[in-house]
């Protein structure tokens, strides 16, 4: 029987007076309505295990499904504990431990929090768990390793099945790192839209790559991974950094997939260069010109950060200057241009403090003139749009293909505008950066144009305006 409770007054029963009242069922304490699926069936999901059930009325026949099947699920749900079930029926009982669920949750906790496997063998951890419930079986490190592997295989199979059901194509991104031990590691990530039109990004493989780290070896590793996941026939594109080995690898992989007729448009749109990496190359080219202009600022920051005593003295200068900011002095890294921007941005906020420091500390030699500070401001202002664009197109929780045309167009406009700058450094930076821009982005990506067309804020009108049509 359904657990629906209906109360009727005499007037309601006689039909002379009707009040619309929502039907109440206890099962809705344990289920949540999630709307209709693609076939029009309304569904609800279990709050504990995620199982989905059809509810409401049949979209064609109009017959009601009721809630009885939901009520029957609750006692059999392995994530619904006995204590919760007893509480529902107004009974009190000692909490029963499901050892299978306990092991699964422990494995997930170790993976989620990046804990060592021997965490379960810590003496005080065992003592604590034993205090909470002596009934909990605490397994060894080897058992936990086995549980994590089983969980990985289970999750991998779920993802594999999910990817096999999607009718659309899969886009890939890949990167290679070399550790300090000269060992190479390769990462392959898949990006696709699932059945519910959600953008999904999943790492398919992160593994050590045998030397030599050539394009041939990289292609072999990637293609084996694609076959393992069964998606070699669903690949649309792969996005890579601008490296010689990557160019060689994608060329081999393109031919490999083309021979098997597994690429759209014969692979014309298969290889996409990473926009964030190209932008990094463009700005790095400009910073070569600004090295001298940034030298004193970099050395000033380095001088202050060299010891605690200098930091304390500089903090006194900050207080005397009345500077109120939570941003500390930042040091840049040669391989990351955005760190140079952040260093410049932070140093400019402490201009008055550096002016006071030169009076109090005779060992401070890298004193900047007012003109040098103003030049630093102009360089920082010039680099800010590049920094914002880098952060925008590097996002991983939202689509970025629709941002490509607008952002690249903005960058080109900024470079063209500053080719005639009154500042020699800004003008020279723009010239060098424009040359690098034309090398990679003079011909805009055709396939990414569709991202702009499908964006309701841009559409075809923007592309026509951009092209001057």
C-alpha positions in Angstrom: 0.0 0.0 0.0 1.1 3.6 -0.6 2.0 5.6 2.5 -0.1 8.5 1.3 -2.2 10.1 3.9 -5.4 11.9 2.9 -7.6 13.7 5.4 -11.1 14.8 4.3 -13.6 17.0 6.2 -17.3 16.1 6.0 -17.8 18.9 3.6 -15.0 17.7 1.4 -16.4 14.1 1.5 -19.8 15.3 0.5 -18.3 17.2 -2.5 -20.0 20.5 -1.5 -16.7 22.0 -0.5 -13.2 21.1 -1.9 -9.8 22.1 -0.7 -6.7 21.3 -2.7 -4.2 19.8 -0.3 -0.9 18.2 -1.2 -0.6 14.5 -0.6 2.1 13.7 2.0 4.2 10.6 2.1 7.1 9.6 4.4 9.2 8.4 1.5 9.9 12.0 0.5 12.2 12.2 3.5 14.5 9.8 1.7 13.9 10.7 -2.0 14.3 13.9 -4.0 12.5 14.7 -7.3 14.9 15.3 -10.1 12.5 16.2 -12.9 11.7 14.4 -16.2 14.1 12.4 -18.3 14.3 12.6 -22.1 11.3 10.2 -22.5 9.1 12.4 -20.3 9.1 10.2 -17.3 9.3 12.0 -14.0 11.9 10.6 -11.6 13.1 10.7 -8.0 16.5 9.8 -6.7 17.4 8.0 -3.4 19.2 10.5 -1.0 21.5 7.7 0.1 22.6 5.5 -2.8 21.5 7.6 -5.8 19.1 5.0 -7.3 16.6 6.5 -9.6 12.9 5.5 -9.8 10.0 6.6 -12.0 7.2 8.5 -10.2 4.1 10.5 -11.1 2.1 9.5 -14.1 2.9 7.7 -17.3 3.4 10.4 -20.0 1.2 8.5 -22.5 -1.3 6.4 -20.5 -1.7 8.8 -17.5 -1.6 5.9 -15.0 0.0 6.7 -11.6 3.1 4.9 -10.3 2.5 5.9 -6.7 5.2 5.7 -4.0 5.0 2.0 -2.9 8.1 1.1 -4.9 10.0 3.9 -3.2 9.0 2.7 0.2 10.2 -0.9 -0.6 13.6 0.4 -1.7 14.4 2.1 1.7 14.9 -1.1 3.8 17.1 -2.7 1.1 19.3 0.4 0.5 22.8 -0.5 1.7 23.6 3.2 2.5 20.4 3.5 4.7 21.6 2.4 8.1 19.6 0.3 10.5 19.5 3.1 13.1 17.9 5.5 10.6 15.3 2.8 9.7 14.5 2.3 13.4 14.3 6.0 14.0 11.7 6.2 11.2 9.6 3.6 13.0 10.0 5.3 16.4 12.3 2.6 17.8 15.7 2.9 19.4 18.5 0.4 18.6 22.3 0.1 18.7 23.9 1.3 15.5 24.7 -1.6 13.2 27.9 -1.4 11.2 27.8 -2.5 7.6 31.4 -3.7 7.1 31.2 -3.5 3.3 30.1 0.1 3.4 32.7 0.9 6.0 35.5 -0.4 3.8 34.2 1.5 0.8 33.9 4.8 2.6 37.4 4.3 4.2 38.9 3.7 0.7 37.2 6.8 -0.6 38.4 8.9 2.3 42.0 7.8 1.8 41.8 8.7 -1.9 39.9 12.0 -1.4 42.2 13.3 1.4 45.4 11.9 -0.2 46.1 9.9 3.0 48.9 7.2 3.1 47.7 3.6 3.0 49.3 2.8 6.3 46.9 5.4 7.9 44.8 2.5 9.0 47.8 1.0 10.9 48.4 4.2 13.0 48.1 3.1 16.7 46.1 6.1 17.8 43.8 5.9 14.8 43.0 2.3 15.6 42.5 3.2 19.3 40.1 6.0 18.3 38.0 3.8 15.9 37.9 1.0 18.5 36.5 3.5 21.0 33.8 4.7 18.7 32.7 1.1 17.9 34.6 -2.1 18.8 32.5 -3.8 16.1 34.4 -2.0 13.3 36.9 -4.3 11.7 40.1 -2.4 11.0 41.9 -4.0 8.1 45.6 -3.8 7.2 47.4 -1.6 4.8 47.4 -4.3 2.1 43.6 -4.7 2.4 43.1 -1.0 1.9 45.3 -1.0 -1.2 43.2 -3.8 -2.6 40.0 -1.9 -1.8 41.3 1.3 -3.5 42.2 -0.7 -6.6 38.8 -2.3 -6.7 37.1 1.1 -6.3 39.3 2.4 -9.2 38.3 -0.5 -11.4 34.6 0.0 -10.5 34.7 3.8 -11.2 36.7 3.2 -14.4 34.1 0.8 -15.7 31.3 3.2 -14.8 33.1 6.0 -16.8 33.8 3.6 -19.6 30.1 2.7 -19.9 29.1 6.4 -19.7 31.4 7.3 -22.5 30.2 4.4 -24.6 26.6 5.7 -24.5 27.2 9.2 -25.6 26.4 9.8 -29.3 28.8 12.7 -29.7 32.6 12.9 -30.0 35.3 13.3 -27.3 37.9 16.0 -27.2 41.3 15.3 -25.6 44.0 17.3 -23.9 47.4 16.0 -23.1 50.5 17.2 -21.3 54.0 15.7 -20.5 56.2 16.4 -17.5 59.7 15.5 -16.7 60.5 14.9 -13.1 63.8 15.9 -11.4 64.8 12.3 -11.7 64.4 12.6 -15.6 61.4 10.3 -15.5 58.7 11.3 -17.9 55.0 11.4 -17.1 52.1 11.8 -19.5 48.5 12.9 -18.7 45.5 12.4 -21.0 42.2 14.1 -20.2 38.9 13.5 -22.0 36.2 16.3 -22.3 32.7 15.4 -23.5 29.0 16.2 -23.0 27.1 13.5 -21.2 23.5 12.3 -21.6 22.3 15.2 -19.4 24.1 17.9 -21.4 26.7 18.4 -18.7 30.3 19.2 -19.6 32.5 16.4 -18.2 36.3 16.4 -17.9 37.9 13.2 -16.7 41.6 12.2 -16.5 41.8 8.9 -18.4 45.5 8.2 -17.7 48.4 9.6 -15.7 51.3 7.3 -16.0 55.1 7.1 -16.3 56.3 7.1 -19.9 59.3 5.0 -20.9 62.3 6.8 -22.4 63.0 8.1 -25.0 60.4 10.8 -24.7 59.9 11.1 -28.4 56.8 11.7 -30.5 56.6 8.0 -31.5 56.7 6.8 -27.8 54.1 9.4 -26.8 51.8 8.4 -29.7 52.1 4.7 -28.7 51.2 5.5 -25.1 48.2 7.6 -26.1 46.8 5.3 -28.7 47.0 2.3 -26.3 45.1 4.4 -23.8 42.4 5.2 -26.3 41.9 1.6 -27.2 41.8 0.6 -23.6 38.9 3.0 -23.0 37.3 2.0 -26.3 37.0 5.6 -27.6 39.5 5.5 -30.5 36.5 5.9 -32.9 35.0 8.8 -31.1 37.9 11.3 -31.0 37.3 14.8 -32.4 40.3 16.8 -31.4 43.4 16.9 -29.2 44.8 20.0 -27.6 48.6 20.2 -27.0 51.3 22.6 -26.0 53.6 23.9 -28.7 56.5 21.5 -28.5 58.4 19.7 -31.2 57.7 16.3 -29.7 53.9 17.1 -29.5 53.8 18.2 -33.1 55.5 14.9 -34.2 53.2 12.9 -31.9 49.9 14.4 -33.2 51.1 14.0 -36.8 51.7 10.2 -36.2 48.4 9.9 -34.2 46.5 11.7 -37.0 47.8 9.3 -39.6 47.1 6.4 -37.4 43.4 7.4 -36.9 43.0 8.6 -40.5 44.0 5.2 -41.9 41.2 3.6 -39.9 38.7 6.4 -41.1 38.1 7.4 -37.5 38.5 11.2 -37.8 35.9 13.8 -38.9 36.8 15.8 -42.0 39.8 13.6 -42.5 41.5 15.1 -39.4 41.5 18.7 -40.6 40.4 19.9 -37.2 42.1 17.2 -35.1 45.1 19.2 -33.8 44.4 22.3 -31.7 47.2 24.3 -30.1 46.7 25.3 -26.5 45.6 29.0 -26.4 47.0 29.6 -22.9 50.4 28.2 -24.0 50.4 30.4 -27.1 49.5 33.4 -25.0 52.4 32.6 -22.7 54.8 32.5 -25.6 53.5 35.8 -26.9 54.0 37.6 -23.5 57.3 36.0 -22.8 58.5 37.4 -26.1 57.5 40.9 -25.0 59.1 40.5 -21.5 62.5 40.0 -23.2 62.3 43.7 -24.2 61.2 44.8 -20.7 63.9 42.9 -18.8 66.0 46.0 -18.1 62.9 48.1 -17.1 61.9 45.4 -14.6 65.4 44.7 -13.3 65.3 47.1 -10.4 61.8 46.2 -9.3 62.8 42.5 -9.3 66.0 43.1 -7.4 64.2 45.4 -4.9 61.7 42.6 -4.1 64.4 40.0 -3.9 66.4 42.3 -1.5 63.5 42.7 0.9 62.6 39.0 0.9 66.1 37.8 1.4 65.9 37.8 5.2 63.5 38.1 8.1 65.3 41.2 9.4 64.8 43.0 6.1 61.2 42.0 6.0 60.7 43.4 9.5 62.4 46.7 8.5 60.3 46.9 5.4 57.2 46.3 7.4 58.1 49.4 9.5 58.4 51.3 6.2 55.0 50.1 5.1 53.5 51.4 8.4 55.2 54.7 8.1 53.9 55.1 4.5 50.4 54.3 5.7 50.0 51.5 3.1 46.9 49.4 3.8 46.9 46.2 1.6 46.7 42.5 2.2 48.9 41.7 -0.8 52.4 40.8 0.1 55.5 41.2 -2.0 55.6 38.5 -4.6 58.7 37.1 -6.4 58.4 36.0 -10.0 59.4 32.7 -11.7 61.2 32.9 -15.0 59.0 30.2 -16.6 55.7 31.8 -15.7 55.1 35.3 -17.1 52.0 35.8 -15.0 54.1 35.6 -11.9 56.1 38.6 -13.3 52.8 40.5 -13.6 51.8 39.6 -10.0 55.3 40.7 -8.8 55.0 44.0 -10.6 51.4 44.5 -9.4 52.4 43.9 -5.7 55.6 46.0 -5.9 53.7 49.1 -7.2 51.5 49.1 -4.2 54.6 49.5 -2.0 56.3 52.3 -3.9 56.2 54.7 -1.0 57.6 52.0 1.3 60.6 51.5 -1.0 61.2 55.2 -1.0 61.4 55.2 2.8 63.6 52.1 2.8 66.2 53.8 0.7 66.6 56.4 3.5 66.7 53.9 6.4 68.8 51.2 4.8 72.1 52.2 3.2 72.6 48.7 1.8 69.5 49.0 -0.4 71.1 49.9 -3.8 68.4 49.2 -6.4 66.6 52.6 -6.0 64.0 53.4 -8.6 63.4 56.9 -9.9 59.9 58.3 -10.3 60.1 57.7 -14.1 61.1 54.1 -13.5 58.1 53.6 -11.2 55.8 55.2 -13.8 57.2 52.9 -16.5 56.5 50.0 -14.2 52.9 51.1 -13.9 52.5 51.3 -17.7 53.9 47.9 -18.2 51.6 46.5 -15.5 48.6 48.2 -17.2 49.7 46.8 -20.5 50.0 43.2 -19.2 46.7 43.2 -17.2 44.4 42.2 -20.2 46.8 39.3 -21.0 46.7 38.2 -17.4 42.8 38.3 -17.3 42.6 36.5 -20.6 45.0 33.7 -19.4 42.9 33.1 -16.4 39.6 33.1 -18.4 40.7 30.6 -21.1 42.4 28.4 -18.5 39.2 27.6 -16.8 38.3 24.0 -16.3 34.8 24.2 -14.8 33.1 25.9 -17.8 33.4 25.8 -21.6 36.1 28.0 -23.1 35.9 27.3 -26.8 33.2 30.1 -27.1 35.7 32.6 -25.5 38.5 32.0 -28.0 37.5 34.5 -30.8 36.5 37.4 -28.5 39.7 37.1 -26.4 42.1 36.7 -29.3 40.5 39.6 -31.1 40.9 41.7 -27.9 44.6 40.8 -27.7 45.1 41.7 -31.4 43.4 45.1 -30.9 45.6 45.8 -27.8 48.8 45.0 -29.7 47.8 47.1 -32.7 46.9 50.0 -30.5 50.2 49.9 -28.6 52.4 49.7 -31.8 52.2 53.5 -31.7 52.7 53.9 -28.0 54.7 56.9 -26.8 56.6 54.6 -24.4 59.6 53.0 -26.1 59.5 49.9 -24.0 55.7 49.3 -24.5 56.1 50.0 -28.3 59.0 47.5 -28.6 57.1 44.9 -26.5 54.1 45.3 -28.8 56.1 44.8 -31.9 57.8 41.7 -30.7 54.5 40.3 -29.3 52.7 41.1 -32.6 55.3 39.0 -34.5 54.7 36.1 -32.3 50.9 36.6 -32.5 51.0 36.5 -36.3 53.1 33.3 -36.2 50.4 31.4 -34.3 47.1 33.3 -34.6 47.2 35.1 -37.9 45.0 32.4 -39.2 42.2 32.0 -36.7 40.9 28.5 -35.8 37.9 27.6 -38.0 36.5 25.0 -35.7 36.6 27.3 -32.7 34.5 29.8 -34.7 31.5 27.5 -34.2 31.9 28.1 -30.4 31.4 31.8 -31.0 28.5 31.2 -33.3 26.7 29.0 -30.8 27.3 31.6 -28.0 24.0 33.6 -27.8 26.0 36.7 -26.8 28.1 36.6 -30.0 26.6 34.4 -32.8 27.4 34.9 -36.5 27.0 38.7 -36.2 30.2 39.0 -34.2 32.2 36.9 -36.7 30.9 39.0 -39.6 31.9 42.2 -37.6 35.2 40.7 -36.8 35.9 39.8 -40.4 34.8 43.3 -41.5 32.0 41.9 -43.7 
